[in-house]
């Protein structure tokens, strides 16, 4: 049973503030990629889509002289760390099961290794799906963060994805009960 839906996440003011700032269109595209990849990899699509949707919730805006500075971002950013904290707090406030919230949060924390000095991460299947979903929607120079989407279209796309997740969950439950 799902405790929190993507639409509930979308509607929350924290998501509106921070996910919009990092790119709502990118977040939704990543959630759709995560749904597809989760099915292919045998990963829980609910957790994967939530983590992919929230993966950039920790972004800070790196500006120099009033203009976005991608190099400054690449050099100093720790958005996965801040995002994991922010997402965990949001999920718990919305009533997500604590174990599920932790799994989602760890996938957000580990969706990139950009903040690690020459590090290598060994990811579990959920974490790998979220990282691949992010990579699937990336554009050079961080341009994927600047695509726009209306609130109405964003909410409709998330409602559709919530229905797909519910259908998949119901199918999985039916197959397990046979």
C-alpha angles and dihedrals in degrees: 000000000000116000098188129026130211089247090055089052091047093051095053115103092229091058091044091054102042106027091046089051091054095040126288093202090054092048092052093045089052091050090054091047089049092052091054094043092046090056091049094047099040093246126144104268092205093060093039095052093046092050092046092047092051099034095110098039089114098059118133120202109247109203133169120188090352095304132102109260111204092184091054089050094050091048099047111019123123097167094141091059095046091041093053090054094045094046094048092053091047094048093049092047090052091052102258115162106264094234092051091045089053093050091050091046093052090050089053091048092051101038089104137023093203092114095051120091104240090323132158122211126206104210130201116230095269093048090047092052092052092048091049092048090054092047091049091062101038122121128194116278093013093288091147087075091064102055111112135217131180118249090241094053092043092053092046091051091050092047089054092048091048088055091050091051092048091049091049091048091050091048091049091049091049092049091049092051094055 
